[in-house]
Amino acid sequence: MTTALRFVRLPFMKILLFALAVFVSCLRADTVKDREGAVRGDKAAMEKDARWIYNDWERGFELGKKLNKPVLIVLRCVPCLACAGIDASVLNEPALEPLLDQFVRVRLINANAIDLARFQFDYDLSFSALMFNPDGTVYGRYGSWKHQKDPLDKTTSSLKEALEGALTIHRGYPANKTSLAAKQGLPLPFKSPLEIPQLAVKYHRELDWEGKVVQSCVHCHMVGEAVRSHYRTQEKTIPTQWIYPWPAPETIGLTLAPDHRATVEAVTPDSPAAQAGFKAGDEITSLDNAPMLSAADVSWILHRSPDVGVVQGSIKRSGKEQQISLKLPQDWRARSDISKRVGTWSMRAMATGGLLLEDLSDEDRAKQNIAKDKMALFIKHAGEYGEHAAAKKAGFRKDDIIVELEGSDRRTTESDVIGKMIRNHKPGEKVAATVLRGSERVNLMLPVQ
């Protein structure tokens, strides 16, 4: 990524529209009915829990230095239902206590004042954990899309292994510090969320406990959205790593076992992982020379990897260590499925004027007489407010099927379309599209913003 850049202040109306888009994206995630009550209840409970430092990461690092203990920081979006199960396990599961006692534990419920040089993780998750040395060196990351998709999932076996791995690294620190280089944060255009003009006009360092506390919270996904907005408003190309952030291992053909820290469960044939020689049962011990503690660690290495290049790693197979080379081909990131990410909602406004698209199944294609290899992007939703209403104003309707875009009718996905529209077109441009509306083909112009 590039080094620090200057921000351009947005017109007031554009800031309001940005805030509206962020608010709408929050509503799209399943939340508890009483969001304010949930946050206040969490505060009341956690401030009385001597095991945890509540919402003060700086104090956590200070105590870690004093006690010479590693620091575990859990970031939790309390109103979100996703990951509620593992969150409850981390707070209450007796079997975790012996491990957690070896850390200084911090619970963060908002991102208003985080140091973005340190806190780089998958911002679209509602539960993430980072393990640090007290000097700020990252030992490892943890965050599970399996838990994100199932709020009742309380399994912690992979988290236990990640914590054990972090403790092993801590015992060998600082002699092993050079091996952790690839785990450290990348340069960002700003130091904290409150340096971002789009967020600074609305949010403050401290939450508004005397007023509407939920609305005073910078949600983690806003960080990724702000990075993309920063590049877009300065008429710069958004790096592909921020269009397809923190790629899941499946992007390169790896399915990791959910109950282990970085163990291969399956390999997709003809994928980059298959070509590299990965096999089911392999334990990924390192990538880019850094020890792997979890699937989130693997995603982090992919996030910071080149758009084209080779990632060196090591695996343990049948008890023996061996080296492996993972070749990343052109456009490998575009294979990432970003459709379920909260942060994608703002990119839909940029790329497709606020359309929510879904590639039709083979069964539904047969009903529409559309071939399996042809484009068939079903419009599940057409936005109605602000920048998300642009496509609707241009004539696109819910239940239309996009069958041609920019002269191409080959089968594609929403994730691929979003990436191409953002990378290849500037705000204000329009792209020719053909939709199937009932039995009629309608030619329209898709707005890019």
C-alpha positions in Angstrom: 0.0 0.0 0.0 1.0 3.6 -0.4 2.2 5.7 2.5 0.2 8.5 4.2 -1.8 10.7 1.8 -3.7 13.9 2.4 -7.5 13.8 2.6 -9.8 16.0 0.7 -12.8 17.3 2.7 -16.1 16.1 1.2 -19.1 18.4 0.6 -21.4 18.2 3.6 -24.2 16.4 1.6 -21.7 13.7 0.5 -20.7 13.2 4.1 -24.3 12.7 5.0 -24.9 10.2 2.2 -21.7 8.3 3.3 -23.1 8.2 6.9 -26.4 7.0 5.6 -24.8 4.2 3.6 -22.8 3.1 6.7 -26.0 3.2 8.8 -27.9 1.1 6.2 -25.1 -1.4 6.0 -25.3 -1.9 9.8 -29.0 -2.6 9.6 -28.4 -5.3 7.0 -26.6 -7.4 9.7 -28.8 -9.4 12.1 -28.8 -7.5 15.4 -30.4 -7.9 18.9 -33.7 -6.1 19.3 -32.5 -3.7 22.0 -29.1 -2.6 20.7 -28.6 0.1 23.3 -29.6 -2.2 26.1 -27.2 -4.9 24.9 -24.2 -2.4 24.9 -25.1 -1.0 28.3 -25.6 -4.4 29.7 -22.2 -5.6 28.4 -20.5 -2.6 30.0 -22.2 -3.1 33.4 -21.2 -6.8 33.4 -17.6 -6.4 32.1 -16.6 -3.5 34.3 -17.3 -5.8 37.3 -15.3 -8.7 35.8 -11.8 -8.5 37.2 -10.5 -10.9 34.6 -11.0 -8.4 31.7 -10.0 -4.8 31.0 -13.0 -3.1 29.5 -12.6 -1.0 26.4 -9.1 0.3 27.1 -6.4 -1.3 24.9 -3.7 1.1 26.0 -4.1 0.1 29.7 -3.9 -3.5 28.5 -0.5 -3.0 26.9 0.8 -1.1 30.0 -0.3 -4.0 32.3 1.3 -6.5 29.9 4.6 -4.7 30.1 4.4 -4.6 33.9 3.5 -8.3 34.2 5.5 -9.5 31.2 2.4 -11.2 29.9 1.2 -11.4 26.3 -1.9 -9.3 25.6 -5.1 -10.7 24.2 -7.5 -8.1 22.7 -11.0 -9.3 21.7 -13.0 -6.9 19.5 -16.7 -7.6 19.7 -19.6 -5.8 18.0 -22.1 -6.4 20.9 -25.4 -5.6 19.1 -24.6 -8.0 16.2 -26.0 -11.5 16.7 -23.2 -13.1 14.6 -20.5 -14.7 16.7 -22.6 -14.5 19.8 -21.9 -18.1 20.6 -18.1 -18.0 20.6 -18.2 -14.6 22.4 -20.2 -16.3 25.2 -17.7 -19.2 25.3 -14.7 -16.8 25.6 -16.3 -15.0 28.5 -17.7 -18.0 30.4 -16.2 -21.4 29.3 -14.2 -22.8 32.2 -12.0 -24.9 30.0 -10.5 -21.7 28.4 -9.7 -20.1 31.8 -6.2 -21.7 32.3 -5.1 -20.4 28.9 -6.8 -17.0 29.2 -5.2 -16.5 32.6 -1.8 -16.4 31.0 -2.8 -13.3 29.0 -3.7 -9.7 29.9 -7.2 -9.7 28.5 -8.9 -6.7 26.9 -12.4 -6.5 25.5 -13.0 -3.7 23.0 -16.6 -3.0 21.8 -15.8 -0.1 19.4 -13.1 1.1 17.0 -13.2 4.8 17.7 -9.7 5.2 19.2 -7.8 2.1 18.0 -4.3 2.5 16.6 -4.6 1.3 13.0 -0.9 0.5 12.8 -1.5 -2.3 15.3 -5.2 -3.2 14.8 -5.3 -4.6 11.3 -7.6 -7.6 11.1 -10.7 -8.7 9.1 -12.9 -5.6 9.8 -16.1 -7.3 8.5 -16.1 -9.8 11.4 -18.2 -9.1 14.5 -15.7 -11.1 16.7 -12.0 -10.9 16.3 -9.0 -11.5 18.5 -5.4 -10.3 18.3 -2.5 -11.6 20.4 0.3 -9.3 21.0 3.6 -8.9 22.8 3.3 -5.9 25.2 5.6 -3.9 22.9 2.9 -4.1 20.2 4.3 -6.9 18.1 1.5 -9.0 16.7 1.8 -12.7 17.5 -1.3 -13.8 15.7 -4.9 -13.1 14.7 -8.1 -15.1 15.2 -11.5 -14.6 13.5 -13.9 -17.2 12.2 -16.3 -16.9 9.3 -17.8 -20.2 10.5 -18.8 -18.5 13.7 -19.9 -15.4 11.8 -22.4 -17.4 9.8 -23.8 -19.3 12.8 -24.4 -17.2 16.0 -25.1 -20.4 18.0 -21.7 -21.9 17.3 -19.8 -22.0 20.6 -16.8 -24.2 19.5 -13.5 -22.9 20.7 -11.0 -25.7 19.8 -9.4 -23.6 17.1 -9.2 -20.6 19.4 -7.5 -22.8 22.0 -4.8 -23.8 19.6 -4.3 -20.2 18.5 -3.8 -19.1 22.1 -1.4 -22.0 22.8 0.6 -21.0 19.7 0.7 -17.4 20.9 2.0 -18.5 24.3 4.7 -20.6 22.6 5.8 -17.6 20.6 5.8 -15.4 23.7 8.1 -17.8 25.5 10.6 -17.5 22.6 10.4 -13.8 22.3 12.3 -11.6 21.4 14.7 -14.1 19.8 12.0 -15.1 17.3 10.9 -11.5 16.5 12.2 -11.5 13.0 9.9 -14.5 12.1 6.9 -12.3 13.0 7.7 -9.5 10.4 5.0 -10.6 8.0 2.3 -10.5 10.7 2.8 -6.8 11.4 0.5 -4.1 10.1 0.8 -2.5 6.7 1.1 1.3 6.1 -2.4 3.0 6.1 -3.3 6.5 5.0 -4.3 7.4 8.6 -3.4 6.5 12.1 -6.8 6.2 13.7 -10.4 6.2 12.5 -10.9 9.7 14.0 -8.4 11.1 11.5 -10.7 10.1 8.6 -12.8 13.2 7.6 -15.9 11.0 6.9 -15.8 9.7 10.4 -14.4 12.7 12.3 -17.4 14.8 11.6 -19.7 12.4 13.5 -17.6 10.4 16.0 -15.5 11.1 19.0 -12.8 9.2 21.0 -15.2 8.3 23.8 -18.6 6.7 23.4 -21.7 8.8 24.3 -22.8 6.9 27.4 -25.1 9.9 28.4 -26.9 9.7 25.0 -27.3 7.2 22.2 -24.2 5.0 22.7 -24.7 2.7 19.7 -24.9 5.6 17.3 -21.6 7.0 18.8 -19.7 3.9 18.0 -17.3 3.5 15.0 -18.0 -0.1 13.8 -15.0 -2.0 12.6 -16.3 -2.4 9.1 -16.3 1.4 8.7 -12.5 1.3 8.6 -12.4 -0.8 5.5 -15.1 1.4 3.9 -13.2 4.5 4.8 -10.0 3.2 3.2 -11.9 2.6 -0.1 -13.7 5.9 0.1 -10.4 7.6 0.7 -8.9 6.3 -2.6 -12.2 6.9 -4.5 -12.7 10.5 -3.4 -9.1 11.3 -4.4 -9.7 9.8 -7.8 -7.2 7.1 -7.1 -7.4 3.4 -8.0 -8.6 1.3 -5.0 -6.0 -1.4 -4.4 -7.4 -4.9 -5.2 -6.5 -6.0 -1.6 -9.1 -3.5 -0.4 -11.8 -4.6 -2.9 -11.2 -8.3 -1.9 -9.9 -7.9 1.7 -8.6 -10.7 3.9 -9.3 -13.5 1.2 -10.6 -16.7 2.7 -8.2 -19.7 2.1 -10.9 -21.1 -0.3 -9.9 -18.3 -2.7 -6.7 -20.2 -3.5 -8.4 -23.6 -3.1 -7.8 -24.4 0.5 -10.5 -25.5 2.9 -9.2 -25.4 6.5 -10.5 -27.6 9.3 -12.7 -25.4 11.6 -11.5 -27.2 14.8 -7.8 -26.8 14.2 -5.6 -23.7 13.9 -4.3 -24.1 10.2 -4.9 -27.7 9.1 -6.0 -28.5 5.5 -9.3 -30.3 5.3 -9.7 -30.3 1.5 -8.0 -29.0 -1.6 -9.9 -27.8 -4.7 -8.6 -29.6 -7.9 -6.6 -27.4 -10.3 -6.5 -24.5 -7.8 -3.3 -22.6 -6.8 -3.2 -24.7 -3.6 -3.4 -28.0 -5.6 -0.7 -26.9 -7.9 1.5 -26.0 -4.9 1.1 -29.6 -3.6 -1.1 -29.0 -0.6 -2.9 -32.2 0.6 -5.7 -32.9 3.1 -4.2 -33.4 6.5 -1.3 -30.9 6.0 -0.7 -28.6 8.9 0.4 -25.2 7.6 3.2 -24.2 10.0 4.3 -21.0 8.3 3.6 -18.7 5.4 6.0 -15.9 4.3 8.3 -17.2 7.1 5.6 -16.3 9.8 4.1 -19.0 12.1 0.4 -19.7 11.4 -1.9 -19.9 14.4 -5.2 -19.8 12.7 -7.2 -19.5 9.5 -7.2 -15.7 10.1 -3.4 -15.8 10.0 -3.6 -17.5 6.6 -6.1 -14.8 5.4 -3.8 -12.1 6.7 -0.8 -13.4 4.7 -3.0 -13.6 1.6 -4.3 -10.0 2.3 -0.7 -8.7 2.2 0.5 -10.9 -0.7 1.1 -9.5 -4.2 -1.5 -9.5 -6.9 0.9 -11.8 -8.8 3.7 -13.7 -7.2 4.9 -16.5 -5.0 4.4 -17.1 -1.3 6.8 -19.5 0.4 5.7 -21.6 3.2 6.1 -24.8 5.2 3.8 -27.6 6.1 3.9 -30.6 8.4 2.9 -33.9 6.7 3.0 -37.2 8.6 5.1 -35.6 11.2 7.7 -34.3 8.8 8.3 -30.6 7.9 8.6 -29.7 4.2 8.7 -26.5 2.1 6.0 -25.4 -0.3 5.7 -22.7 -2.9 2.3 -21.1 -3.6 2.0 -19.3 -6.9 -0.6 -16.6 -7.1 -1.9 -16.2 -10.6 -3.3 -13.0 -12.3 -6.6 -12.0 -10.8 -6.5 -14.6 -8.0 -8.1 -12.2 -5.6 -11.2 -11.9 -7.8 -12.1 -15.5 -7.0 -12.9 -14.3 -3.5 -16.6 -14.2 -2.6 -17.2 -10.8 -1.0 -21.0 -10.9 -1.3 -21.7 -11.6 2.4 -19.3 -8.9 3.7 -20.9 -5.9 5.4 -18.3 -3.7 3.8 -19.3 -4.7 0.3 -22.6 -2.8 0.7 -20.8 0.6 0.1 -18.9 -0.9 -2.9 -22.2 -1.8 -4.5 -23.0 1.9 -4.6 -19.6 2.6 -6.3 -19.7 -0.3 -8.8 -23.4 -0.9 -9.6 -25.3 2.1 -8.4 -26.7 0.2 -5.4 -27.7 -3.2 -6.9 -27.6 -6.5 -5.0 -26.8 -9.2 -7.5 -26.9 -13.0 -7.4 -25.7 -15.4 -10.0 -28.7 -17.5 -11.0 -28.5 -21.2 -10.2 -28.5 -23.8 -13.0 -32.0 -24.8 -12.1 -33.3 -21.2 -12.4 -31.3 -20.7 -15.6 -33.1 -23.6 -17.1 -36.5 -21.9 -16.3 -35.3 -18.7 -18.0 -33.8 -20.6 -20.9 -30.3 -19.2 -20.2 -27.3 -21.3 -20.9 -25.0 -22.4 -18.0 -22.0 -20.5 -19.3 -23.9 -17.2 -19.9 -24.3 -14.2 -17.7 -27.4 -14.2 -15.5 -27.1 -11.8 -12.6 -30.5 -11.6 -10.8 -31.2 -8.2 -9.2 -32.3 -9.2 -5.7 -32.5 -5.6 -4.5 -32.2 -2.1 -6.0 -31.3 0.6 -3.5 -33.7 3.5 -3.0 -31.7 6.1 -1.0 -28.7 8.3 -1.8 -26.0 6.9 -3.9 -27.6 3.4 -3.6 -30.5 4.6 -5.7 -28.5 5.5 -8.8 -29.2 2.2 -10.6 -32.9 2.4 -9.9 -33.0 5.9 -11.2 -31.3 4.7 -14.3 -34.1 2.2 -15.0 -32.9 -1.0 -13.3 -35.6 -2.9 -11.4 -35.7 -5.6 -8.7 -36.1 -9.0 -10.4 -34.4 -7.9 -13.6 -31.7 -10.3 -14.8 -28.5 -8.7 -16.2 -27.5 -10.9 -19.2 -24.9 -8.6 -20.8 -22.5 -6.1 -19.3 -19.9 -4.1 -21.3 -20.5 -6.2 -24.3 -19.7 -9.5 -22.4 -22.3 -12.2 -21.8 -20.0 -14.8 -20.1 -21.1 -16.2 -16.7 -19.7 -14.2 -13.8 -20.4 -13.3 -10.2 -21.3 -10.2 -8.3 -17.9 -10.2 -6.6 -16.1 -10.2 -10.0 -18.4 -7.5 -11.4 -17.8 -5.2 -8.4 -14.0 -5.5 -8.8 -14.0 -4.8 -12.5 -16.4 -1.9 -12.3 -14.4 -0.2 -9.5 -10.9 -0.9 -11.0 -11.8 -0.1 -14.7 -14.2 2.9 -14.3 -14.1 6.3 -12.7 -17.0 7.9 -10.9 -19.5 9.4 -13.3 -18.9 6.8 -16.1 -21.8 4.6 -17.4 -21.6 1.1 -18.6 -23.9 -0.5 -21.2 -26.0 -3.3 -19.8 -28.8 -5.5 -21.1 -31.4 -6.9 -18.7 -34.0 -9.6 -19.1 -37.4 -8.3 -17.8 -39.9 -11.0 -18.2 -39.6 -12.0 -21.9 -38.3 -8.6 -22.9 -34.6 -7.6 -23.3 -34.0 -4.0 -22.2 -30.9 -1.9 -22.8 -29.8 0.3 -20.0 -26.7 2.3 -18.8 -25.3 1.2 -15.4 -24.0 4.1 -13.4 -20.5 3.9 -11.7 -19.9 6.3 -8.8 
